[in-house]
Amino acid sequence: MAETEDCVGREPHPVDDDFFKEPMKKRRRSDRDQRFRAFPSVEQSTLKEYEKLESRTRRVLSNTYQKLIQSVFLDDSIPNGVKYLINRLLALIEKPSLDPIYIGLFGSTGAGKSSLINAIIQQAMFLPVSGESICTSCIVQVSSGCCEWYEAKIHLLSNQEWKQELKNLTKLLHRPEQLGREEEDAWDRDDAVEEAIWKLQMVYGNGVERKSYEELLRAKPKGKIPTSRVITLKAEEAGELSLKLDPYIRTQRRGWDGGSAETQIWPLIKLVEVTLPKSELIPEGVVLVDIPGTGDFNSKRDEMWRKTIDKCSVIWLISDIERVSGGRAHEDLLNESIKACQRGFCRDMALVVTKTDKLHLPEYLRERKVGSQAIQSQREAVLERNEMIKLQRNKVLKEKLKRKLPTDSRVLEDSELVYTVSAQEYWQQALLTEEETEIPKLREYIRRRLLDKKRRMVTKYVTEAFGLFLLTDSFSCTDSLPNEYLHVNGLRRFVEEKIQLLEKAIDQCFAHIVQPLQEGVQNARSSYRQILGACLVRSRGNQGFHQTLKAVCLKNGIYASRTLGRIDLNEAITQPIYEQIDPVFGGIFRSGKPSDGSALMPHIDAFKRSLQEKMTEIGIRNGWKYDSYKKSFLIQEISAILGGLEGHILRKKRRIYESLSTSVQNDLKPCYEEAAQITGKKACERMKDVLRRGLDRQVDEGMFERAQERMQHQFHQLKNGITEKVKGSVTTMLTLAWSQGDGLYKELADVKSECKEMEKLHRSLREVAENALLRRGMQDFLLRMSPSKSGPPKTWI
């Protein structure tokens, strides 16, 4: 916090005088009502109360900031206390109201991700759907906002990013000389070659696959590419925007030559953001993300693919009813989803089984082994089968998660991890009712997550703001401390003693990873040859794999293919280490309170409590009143400082987790580069040989041990970052809290009314929470008393 001194005198960017002008109140209230249309009336009332609390708090903070700035505007020197308060006020004013909740729909080709989003937002065929091929070619984000139009922003690769892709694509298409007939046929059938030709022809036209990189740089794309690299589309109706958007995000079939200029630039598209007008079904603050299952050959798109997965706080693993019971693709996606819980922000996960209306009744009846009651109809069979799928997959998924995640992970506490949905039946309702399609249940899932996040955010925000206003009163307080505590060095020693205890506790916490790391390294050393061999074997031998392997080497061990799936040699080689460390790693970053001291956050919480208890002890010993402003400020501000560490830790977690595979990738980079240069006869076998020998050499030279050291070094850096942030912020805060007024109260005398207002708002928090609990109880009671919503399906003429 000491680093924010440059903020003094700066206008708060998103909050200005106009924001608080009275004439805006009616319009803002109307906007607020519109934003909550997706919620039932009971939840709307709760959200409006929390929104009102936040809005009034922001108004009080902004007014206080303006008054303080005006009072010190002409002063040559600003007291440290005022400077600290001004900077903290500005930081709170500029804090976003609510970070979006990203819900990632993660699934393989044809799983029904786009169809599911269309059903959730109540817009049939809005995103392109197809049961027979890949439809969505890039990451698509769908959210609702305060706009009146339907809008889409299409973000293209930068000029430099496309040049890099061109260079790699032309390297893949460099046909080796002196190939035999069989090798030529295999080269032509290679997946990577086909995809490279496909992309170049879409952008530049037929025949360009024979051009060099330099020639392609001079070639003119068939489609128009804006210099801003962003294309914005707008429409008054959903269908109109869908028609405009379709050619940009629909993957065109290979060999297809035609269509508009829009279809001819889709290989350059890396992200599409779609914003709907205020929706009655998807609340503002929620972003549904359609994530392709494998990533992308282009480095920038592949990086965005991984980062998008990692920023999702919720992941829905989407699987077709016919593929959910097995298959490598489903398992790969499940493992990738679990990794997101390990390395990213994901705290919640569910399996969403799609197309559950599909059932061949005679076959189902012949294989049916459960239930004594006779099945009378297709509908009864579908409902019974869906319930069985839920029970089976819920058990399997929980067992898998328990092996990878800490036992107190939030996702393991959910009683319902599996949803069986049918987007087709949602529209037709020929077989199932709307409720039985479980689309409404997913919408409720979304609302529940947003409501909970809003409640926690506003509670934290109002509490932190209240703590700042306690600082203004503490400056006027006459309570004082003995001389040894007033001395700055004494304060530093006090904090350093606690910091040293925290450092030891963090060291003990991180020590839990050492043994699993060592065991994982031993496992990796004994199995890496077998793992590499499995990665380099294809069912057709080397046929159609030559240039795919070259693509893997060009991208330093990673290739995302639309037909072969994702190939990641670095991750595969380090998998034995991850299998050993995953439960312990997850345990370190969990929020529970294990008795073995293996979790990080409980140590920080214990440090916070020890400081707060010390403040209370000092206050009592020195005659502070029980409700001393100074004591209250210290306790609140310590909570705010240490609470902010959680975000810092989560951001570092990803780098730590990926340090193993990143380390291996860096060590193997010379091998990949050497293999990528190989051309000519039997090039595929020669490339494999280079990789095998290079991997043997690196392992002999301690590659896995270096990966272990680098992960432990990342943990050490995290510990140092935590202790440095704590030491700087807490020392500054304590010094200011125990400084005497020195005329400071005169500067702050004009914010008394704001202090009183903030005190009222803080008291209102409990009342709002109690009202929400009461409303929820009444709603549950009425639902229990009302007749069941499920009934016979509608008759369609």
DAGI-V684620 format. One record per residue. N is the residue number from 1. RES is the residue in one small letter. PHI is phi in whole degrees, 0 to 359 (NA if undefined). PSI is psi in degrees with one decimal (999 if undefined). Layout:
N|RES|PHI|PSI, N|RES|PHI|PSI
This chain:
1|m|NA|-22.8, 2|a|291|-18.9, 3|e|279|-2.6, 4|t|265|19.9, 5|e|295|-25.6, 6|d|293|-12.5, 7|c|286|-17.7, 8|v|298|129.5, 9|g|88|-4.2, 10|r|271|141.5, 11|e|284|137.5, 12|p|296|122.7, 13|h|299|-57.4, 14|p|276|-8.3, 15|v|238|115.3, 16|d|228|-177.1, 17|d|302|-37.2, 18|d|299|-30.8, 19|f|299|-28.7, 20|f|253|6.5, 21|k|295|139.3, 22|e|301|-40.9, 23|p|301|-18.2, 24|m|278|-12.3, 25|k|300|-45.7, 26|k|296|-43.1, 27|r|293|-40.3, 28|r|294|-36.8, 29|r|294|-39.7, 30|s|296|-43.1, 31|d|300|-41.9, 32|r|297|-42.3, 33|d|298|-40.8, 34|q|295|-38.2, 35|r|296|-25.2, 36|f|261|13.8, 37|r|298|-24.9, 38|a|285|-8.7, 39|f|256|148.8, 40|p|298|161.9, 41|s|301|-36.7, 42|v|297|-45.9, 43|e|288|-31.8, 44|q|300|-43.7, 45|s|299|-42.6, 46|t|296|-46.3, 47|l|297|-39.1, 48|k|296|-37.1, 49|e|293|-43.2, 50|y|293|-38.8, 51|e|296|-40.4, 52|k|295|-41.6, 53|l|301|-46.6, 54|e|295|-44.4, 55|s|299|-44.9, 56|r|294|-36.3, 57|t|296|-43.1, 58|r|296|-37.1, 59|r|296|-44.6, 60|v|297|-43.4, 61|l|297|-44.0, 62|s|294|-43.6, 63|n|298|-41.7, 64|t|296|-43.0, 65|y|301|-46.7, 66|q|298|-41.6, 67|k|295|-43.4, 68|l|294|-40.3, 69|i|298|-43.3, 70|q|294|-33.9, 71|s|286|-24.4, 72|v|248|6.9, 73|f|302|-38.9, 74|l|261|1.9, 75|d|285|137.8, 76|d|289|-38.6, 77|s|231|131.5, 78|i|259|127.6, 79|p|306|143.0, 80|n|304|-38.9, 81|g|298|-43.4, 82|v|293|-41.1, 83|k|299|-45.2, 84|y|299|-45.4, 85|l|295|-42.8, 86|i|298|-45.1, 87|n|294|-39.0, 88|r|291|-38.4, 89|l|299|-45.6, 90|l|297|-41.1, 91|a|299|-40.0, 92|l|289|-39.4, 93|i|299|-41.2, 94|e|275|-2.0, 95|k|293|131.7, 96|p|301|147.0, 97|s|298|-44.5, 98|l|199|119.3, 99|d|296|137.7, 100|p|301|149.2, 101|i|266|111.5, 102|y|270|121.8, 103|i|250|109.0, 104|g|272|124.1, 105|l|264|106.4, 106|f|244|117.0, 107|g|194|168.4, 108|s|277|176.3, 109|t|304|131.0, 110|g|77|9.7, 111|a|287|-20.9, 112|g|104|25.2, 113|k|296|-49.1, 114|s|295|-40.2, 115|s|298|-37.8, 116|l|293|-43.6, 117|i|298|-43.0, 118|n|302|-41.1, 119|a|291|-41.8, 120|i|297|-40.1, 121|i|270|2.0, 122|q|63|42.7, 123|q|224|91.2, 124|a|299|134.4, 125|m|63|21.7, 126|f|293|-52.5, 127|l|269|147.0, 128|p|296|137.7, 129|v|229|149.7, 130|s|200|132.9, 131|g|276|-6.2, 132|e|246|-10.7, 133|s|203|173.4, 134|i|298|133.1, 135|c|249|-58.0, 136|t|277|121.3, 137|s|265|-6.4, 138|c|209|177.8, 139|i|288|129.3, 140|v|237|124.7, 141|q|252|130.7, 142|v|237|125.8, 143|s|214|167.5, 144|s|250|152.5, 145|g|214|-163.4, 146|c|266|7.9, 147|c|284|159.3, 148|e|265|-15.4, 149|w|251|161.1, 150|y|278|131.6, 151|e|222|144.5, 152|a|225|135.4, 153|k|245|122.3, 154|i|253|112.7, 155|h|265|124.8, 156|l|260|159.7, 157|l|300|143.7, 158|s|293|165.8, 159|n|302|-41.8, 160|q|293|-40.7, 161|e|295|-38.7, 162|w|289|-36.5, 163|k|299|-40.7, 164|q|295|-39.4, 165|e|293|-41.1, 166|l|303|-43.3, 167|k|300|-45.1, 168|n|291|-38.8, 169|l|295|-41.1, 170|t|290|-30.4, 171|k|295|-39.9, 172|l|295|-32.6, 173|l|269|5.1, 174|h|284|101.7, 175|r|287|124.2, 176|p|295|147.3, 177|e|278|164.5, 178|q|59|39.4, 179|l|274|144.1, 180|g|285|169.3, 181|r|301|-44.4, 182|e|295|-39.4, 183|e|291|-35.8, 184|e|295|-43.2, 185|d|298|-41.8, 186|a|295|-39.7, 187|w|298|-42.4, 188|d|294|-30.2, 189|r|271|-1.6, 190|d|296|134.6, 191|d|300|-44.9, 192|a|294|-37.3, 193|v|295|-47.8, 194|e|302|-42.7, 195|e|291|-37.6, 196|a|296|-44.6, 197|i|298|-43.6, 198|w|303|-48.3, 199|k|295|-46.3, 200|l|295|-39.6, 201|q|293|-34.9, 202|m|296|-38.9, 203|v|275|-39.9, 204|y|244|-14.6, 205|g|107|171.9, 206|n|294|147.2, 207|g|89|-12.2, 208|v|288|-15.5, 209|e|296|-16.3, 210|r|267|-1.6, 211|k|274|156.6, 212|s|278|170.4, 213|y|301|-44.5, 214|e|296|-38.8, 215|e|293|-38.5, 216|l|292|-31.6, 217|l|298|-31.1, 218|r|272|-13.4, 219|a|288|151.3, 220|k|259|125.0, 221|p|299|150.0, 222|k|292|-35.9, 223|g|266|158.3, 224|k|278|127.5, 225|i|247|113.6, 226|p|293|148.2, 227|t|295|-27.7, 228|s|287|-14.1, 229|r|61|22.7, 230|v|226|129.9, 231|i|248|125.8, 232|t|250|128.1, 233|l|242|141.2, 234|k|223|150.4, 235|a|202|153.5, 236|e|280|-28.5, 237|e|240|152.7, 238|a|298|-43.9, 239|g|298|-36.7, 240|e|294|-43.8, 241|l|293|-37.9, 242|s|302|-43.2, 243|l|296|-40.3, 244|k|291|-36.3, 245|l|279|-31.7, 246|d|311|-51.3, 247|p|295|-21.1, 248|y|282|-33.3, 249|i|249|-8.2, 250|r|275|127.3, 251|t|290|124.6, 252|q|277|149.3, 253|r|291|146.6, 254|r|294|142.2, 255|g|86|-4.7, 256|w|273|126.5, 257|d|232|99.6, 258|g|166|-166.1, 259|g|91|-178.9, 260|s|279|173.4, 261|a|297|-27.0, 262|e|296|-40.8, 263|t|293|-18.4, 264|q|271|3.5, 265|i|238|9.1, 266|w|299|-28.8, 267|p|296|-16.2, 268|l|270|-7.6, 269|i|278|130.9, 270|k|247|-22.7, 271|l|201|139.4, 272|v|236|126.5, 273|e|249|118.5, 274|v|249|128.2, 275|t|242|124.2, 276|l|266|154.0, 277|p|299|168.9, 278|k|312|129.0, 279|s|246|146.0, 280|e|277|-3.3, 281|l|239|-36.9, 282|i|243|114.9, 283|p|288|151.3, 284|e|297|135.6, 285|g|108|-4.7, 286|v|245|132.8, 287|v|240|117.6, 288|l|271|127.4, 289|v|241|117.2, 290|d|274|108.3, 291|i|252|117.8, 292|p|303|150.7, 293|g|284|-16.4, 294|t|238|-10.5, 295|g|92|-153.5, 296|d|206|151.7, 297|f|296|-36.2, 298|n|293|131.0, 299|s|300|-42.1, 300|k|291|-43.2, 301|r|293|-36.4, 302|d|291|-38.3, 303|e|296|-41.3, 304|m|295|-36.8, 305|w|302|-48.8, 306|r|293|-43.1, 307|k|294|-35.9, 308|t|297|-43.3, 309|i|299|-42.9, 310|d|289|-25.7, 311|k|272|-6.3, 312|c|286|127.2, 313|s|276|-16.2, 314|v|226|135.6, 315|i|237|126.6, 316|w|257|114.4, 317|l|278|113.1, 318|i|264|125.3, 319|s|219|133.2, 320|d|297|142.1, 321|i|306|-30.3, 322|e|276|-9.2, 323|r|244|-4.3, 324|v|289|-23.1, 325|s|273|8.2, 326|g|163|-171.1, 327|g|103|142.8, 328|r|296|-40.3, 329|a|300|-44.3, 330|h|297|-43.9, 331|e|295|-39.4, 332|d|298|-43.1, 333|l|292|-37.9, 334|l|298|-44.3, 335|n|296|-38.9, 336|e|295|-37.2, 337|s|294|-41.5, 338|i|294|-37.7, 339|k|298|-34.4, 340|a|298|-35.1, 341|c|292|-30.8, 342|q|283|-45.3, 343|r|255|-18.2, 344|g|249|-153.3, 345|f|265|0.1, 346|c|294|126.1, 347|r|241|-8.7, 348|d|218|143.1, 349|m|210|147.4, 350|a|211|151.4, 351|l|263|121.1, 352|v|250|109.7, 353|v|270|120.6, 354|t|258|169.8, 355|k|58|37.6, 356|t|284|-0.3, 357|d|281|-14.5, 358|k|285|118.1, 359|l|197|130.2, 360|h|266|104.3, 361|l|302|-49.1, 362|p|302|-41.6, 363|e|294|-41.1, 364|y|296|-43.6, 365|l|295|-35.9, 366|r|292|-36.4, 367|e|267|-6.9, 368|r|296|128.5, 369|k|238|-2.6, 370|v|242|155.4, 371|g|80|134.6, 372|s|266|-18.0, 373|q|283|135.8, 374|a|289|142.6, 375|i|275|125.3, 376|q|262|-19.8, 377|s|205|168.4, 378|q|300|-39.9, 379|r|298|-46.2, 380|e|298|-37.5, 381|a|293|-42.7, 382|v|298|-46.1, 383|l|296|-40.6, 384|e|294|-46.3, 385|r|299|-41.5, 386|n|298|-41.0, 387|e|294|-39.5, 388|m|297|-43.4, 389|i|301|-43.5, 390|k|301|-50.3, 391|l|298|-45.7, 392|q|293|-51.7, 393|r|289|-30.8, 394|n|298|-43.2, 395|k|294|-47.2, 396|v|298|-44.1, 397|l|295|-42.8, 398|k|296|-40.8, 399|e|297|-40.2, 400|k|294|-43.4, 401|l|294|-37.2, 402|k|297|-31.5, 403|r|287|-23.2, 404|k|253|-29.2, 405|l|245|160.2, 406|p|299|151.4, 407|t|295|-24.2, 408|d|260|19.5, 409|s|298|143.3, 410|r|302|-39.0, 411|v|296|-29.1, 412|l|283|-16.2, 413|e|280|-18.8, 414|d|290|129.9, 415|s|285|-24.0, 416|e|241|106.1, 417|l|252|-8.6, 418|v|233|132.8, 419|y|237|136.9, 420|t|250|112.2, 421|v|237|159.2, 422|s|219|106.8, 423|a|291|-36.2, 424|q|295|-44.7, 425|e|291|-26.0, 426|y|300|-37.9, 427|w|277|-38.9, 428|q|270|-40.9, 429|q|51|40.7, 430|a|276|-24.3, 431|l|241|-41.7, 432|l|240|153.7, 433|t|282|167.2, 434|e|303|-44.0, 435|e|297|-37.5, 436|e|289|-18.8, 437|t|285|-14.9, 438|e|66|11.2, 439|i|296|-44.9, 440|p|300|-33.4, 441|k|294|-36.9, 442|l|292|-36.7, 443|r|296|-39.6, 444|e|296|-39.4, 445|y|304|-46.6, 446|i|297|-48.3, 447|r|299|-41.2, 448|r|298|-41.6, 449|r|294|-41.2, 450|l|292|-43.2, 451|l|299|-43.0, 452|d|295|-41.1, 453|k|292|-39.6, 454|k|296|-42.7, 455|r|300|-46.5, 456|r|293|-38.7, 457|m|294|-46.0, 458|v|292|-39.5, 459|t|301|-46.0, 460|k|294|-40.5, 461|y|295|-47.7, 462|v|294|-38.8, 463|t|295|-42.5, 464|e|294|-39.9, 465|a|296|-41.9, 466|f|300|-40.3, 467|g|300|-37.4, 468|l|294|-38.5, 469|f|289|-24.8, 470|l|294|-28.7, 471|l|296|-39.7, 472|t|296|-36.6, 473|d|285|-30.6, 474|s|292|-27.1, 475|f|293|-28.9, 476|s|269|-7.2, 477|c|288|140.3, 478|t|270|-4.1, 479|d|301|143.2, 480|s|219|170.1, 481|l|242|161.5, 482|p|303|159.4, 483|n|303|-36.2, 484|e|296|-29.4, 485|y|277|-27.6, 486|l|290|-26.3, 487|h|289|132.4, 488|v|302|-41.8, 489|n|297|-35.0, 490|g|295|-39.8, 491|l|296|-40.9, 492|r|296|-41.8, 493|r|297|-39.1, 494|f|301|-47.5, 495|v|291|-43.0, 496|e|299|-35.6, 497|e|298|-43.0, 498|k|290|-36.6, 499|i|297|-42.0, 500|q|299|-40.0, 501|l|295|-39.6, 502|l|295|-41.9, 503|e|300|-43.9, 504|k|297|-41.7, 505|a|296|-40.9, 506|i|294|-40.2, 507|d|301|-44.0, 508|q|296|-38.0, 509|c|297|-50.0, 510|f|290|-21.4, 511|a|296|-21.4, 512|h|295|-20.0, 513|i|275|-16.7, 514|v|296|-52.0, 515|q|297|-46.6, 516|p|301|-36.1, 517|l|298|-46.6, 518|q|297|-42.8, 519|e|294|-39.1, 520|g|295|-38.8, 521|v|297|-42.7, 522|q|297|-41.5, 523|n|296|-40.5, 524|a|294|-39.4, 525|r|297|-35.3, 526|s|274|-11.6, 527|s|237|-1.6, 528|y|295|-35.2, 529|r|296|-43.7, 530|q|296|-41.2, 531|i|295|-46.0, 532|l|298|-42.1, 533|g|301|-42.4, 534|a|295|-36.7, 535|c|291|-28.6, 536|l|266|-0.6, 537|v|261|133.8, 538|r|235|156.2, 539|s|300|-29.4, 540|r|261|21.1, 541|g|70|-132.7, 542|n|272|-6.3, 543|q|296|125.4, 544|g|72|15.0, 545|f|239|-8.6, 546|h|303|-58.3, 547|q|284|-25.4, 548|t|298|-44.0, 549|l|296|-36.6, 550|k|296|-39.7, 551|a|298|-41.0, 552|v|302|-44.9, 553|c|289|-38.3, 554|l|299|-30.9, 555|k|258|26.1, 556|n|56|44.4, 557|g|98|0.3, 558|i|232|129.5, 559|y|218|124.6, 560|a|256|107.1, 561|s|255|144.4, 562|r|284|-17.0, 563|t|247|-34.9, 564|l|270|-9.7, 565|g|88|-168.0, 566|r|267|127.4, 567|i|250|121.8, 568|d|223|95.4, 569|l|295|-38.1, 570|n|296|-43.7, 571|e|291|-38.1, 572|a|296|-42.4, 573|i|294|-33.8, 574|t|269|-0.1, 575|q|304|-40.5, 576|p|302|-31.0, 577|i|287|-44.9, 578|y|298|-37.3, 579|e|299|-31.7, 580|q|281|-38.1, 581|i|268|-17.8, 582|d|308|-51.5, 583|p|298|-38.8, 584|v|289|-42.3, 585|f|300|-46.9, 586|g|299|-36.8, 587|g|295|-35.0, 588|i|297|-37.5, 589|f|259|13.0, 590|r|280|168.9, 591|s|256|-1.5, 592|g|286|-173.1, 593|k|234|74.9, 594|p|290|150.7, 595|s|284|-16.8, 596|d|271|2.6, 597|g|72|21.8, 598|s|274|-10.6, 599|a|260|142.4, 600|l|283|-50.2, 601|m|300|-37.6, 602|p|300|-30.9, 603|h|293|-39.6, 604|i|292|-38.9, 605|d|297|-40.6, 606|a|295|-38.6, 607|f|298|-43.1, 608|k|299|-47.0, 609|r|297|-38.0, 610|s|295|-38.4, 611|l|293|-43.4, 612|q|295|-40.8, 613|e|295|-36.7, 614|k|294|-39.5, 615|m|298|-43.7, 616|t|297|-43.0, 617|e|298|-44.7, 618|i|296|-41.4, 619|g|298|-45.5, 620|i|297|-43.1, 621|r|295|-27.7, 622|n|254|18.0, 623|g|79|19.9, 624|w|295|145.6, 625|k|295|153.7, 626|y|302|-36.0, 627|d|256|33.7, 628|s|308|134.2, 629|y|300|-38.9, 630|k|296|-46.8, 631|k|297|-43.0, 632|s|296|-42.3, 633|f|300|-46.5, 634|l|301|-44.6, 635|i|295|-43.8, 636|q|293|-43.1, 637|e|288|-34.8, 638|i|298|-41.3, 639|s|298|-41.6, 640|a|294|-43.8, 641|i|297|-50.7, 642|l|285|-28.3, 643|g|296|-32.1, 644|g|290|-14.6, 645|l|291|-26.7, 646|e|300|-42.8, 647|g|297|-41.2, 648|h|300|-43.6, 649|i|294|-43.1, 650|l|296|-36.6, 651|r|292|-34.2, 652|k|282|-23.8, 653|k|302|-41.7, 654|r|298|-45.3, 655|r|298|-40.2, 656|i|296|-47.3, 657|y|297|-41.0, 658|e|277|-3.9, 659|s|298|-29.5, 660|l|294|-55.1, 661|s|292|-33.8, 662|t|295|-41.3, 663|s|298|-46.8, 664|v|297|-41.5, 665|q|300|-44.1, 666|n|297|-41.1, 667|d|291|-31.6, 668|l|270|-2.5, 669|k|304|-44.4, 670|p|301|-35.6, 671|c|294|-44.7, 672|y|299|-44.4, 673|e|296|-40.4, 674|e|295|-44.5, 675|a|295|-35.8, 676|a|293|-21.0, 677|q|275|-9.6, 678|i|285|130.6, 679|t|223|175.7, 680|g|96|-163.5, 681|k|294|143.5, 682|k|49|33.8, 683|a|299|-36.4, 684|c|297|-46.4, 685|e|294|-37.0, 686|r|292|-37.2, 687|m|296|-44.4, 688|k|299|-40.1, 689|d|296|-41.7, 690|v|299|-42.7, 691|l|294|-43.0, 692|r|297|-48.7, 693|r|294|-41.2, 694|g|296|-39.8, 695|l|293|-42.2, 696|d|302|-45.4, 697|r|297|-45.2, 698|q|295|-39.3, 699|v|296|-42.7, 700|d|298|-30.2, 701|e|271|6.1, 702|g|94|33.5, 703|m|299|-46.1, 704|f|291|-35.4, 705|e|294|-37.5, 706|r|295|-38.3, 707|a|298|-41.6, 708|q|299|-46.3, 709|e|299|-39.5, 710|r|292|-37.0, 711|m|294|-44.1, 712|q|296|-34.6, 713|h|294|-37.8, 714|q|296|-40.0, 715|f|298|-41.4, 716|h|297|-41.2, 717|q|296|-37.8, 718|l|298|-43.7, 719|k|300|-46.1, 720|n|297|-39.7, 721|g|296|-40.1, 722|i|296|-50.1, 723|t|293|-36.5, 724|e|293|-43.3, 725|k|297|-43.2, 726|v|295|-46.7, 727|k|298|-47.4, 728|g|295|-47.1, 729|s|290|-45.3, 730|v|291|-39.2, 731|t|298|-45.1, 732|t|299|-45.0, 733|m|296|-44.3, 734|l|294|-41.5, 735|t|300|-44.0, 736|l|292|-39.3, 737|a|296|-31.0, 738|w|259|6.9, 739|s|282|149.3, 740|q|274|166.2, 741|g|302|-52.4, 742|d|50|47.2, 743|g|81|2.4, 744|l|293|-37.0, 745|y|299|-31.2, 746|k|299|-36.1, 747|e|294|-30.8, 748|l|258|3.1, 749|a|299|-28.9, 750|d|276|7.8, 751|v|249|18.8, 752|k|299|-41.1, 753|s|295|-37.4, 754|e|294|-37.5, 755|c|299|-43.7, 756|k|295|-41.4, 757|e|297|-41.1, 758|m|293|-35.5, 759|e|296|-41.0, 760|k|297|-42.4, 761|l|297|-39.2, 762|h|295|-39.3, 763|r|293|-29.8, 764|s|291|-19.5, 765|l|303|-46.7, 766|r|296|-40.5, 767|e|297|-42.1, 768|v|296|-42.5, 769|a|296|-41.1, 770|e|294|-39.6, 771|n|298|-42.3, 772|a|297|-41.2, 773|l|295|-41.4, 774|l|296|-44.9, 775|r|298|-41.8, 776|r|297|-41.8, 777|g|297|-42.7, 778|m|296|-40.5, 779|q|296|-45.0, 780|d|299|-39.6, 781|f|297|-45.2, 782|l|295|-36.1, 783|l|294|-38.0, 784|r|293|-33.6, 785|m|278|-19.3, 786|s|276|156.4, 787|p|296|157.9, 788|s|297|141.9, 789|k|283|-25.2, 790|s|286|143.5, 791|g|200|-169.1, 792|p|293|146.4, 793|p|296|154.8, 794|k|291|153.7, 795|t|266|126.3, 796|w|250|133.1, 797|i|262|999
